[in-house]
Amino acid sequence: MKSIRDRINDHLPIVLQLLSTVSLVAIALSAICGSQSLKELAGSHNIDGTEEFHRDHNH
């Protein structure tokens, strides 16, 4: 029969990999939400004619 310490050591890599994956998913979701918020913020601060200026400036 394995001790509790051995059982924990056997499962530790799996648990750490799961935590790593969950963390990466959380970071990705926060980046997506953050970019959408920035788009909305930028869109709400548009002044008349600003869009045309940016279009002409980029070409």
Buried (B, 14 or more C-beta within 10 A) or exposed (E): EEEEEEEEEEEEEEEEEEEEEEEEEEEEEEEEEEEEEEEEEEEEEEEEEEEEEEEEEEE
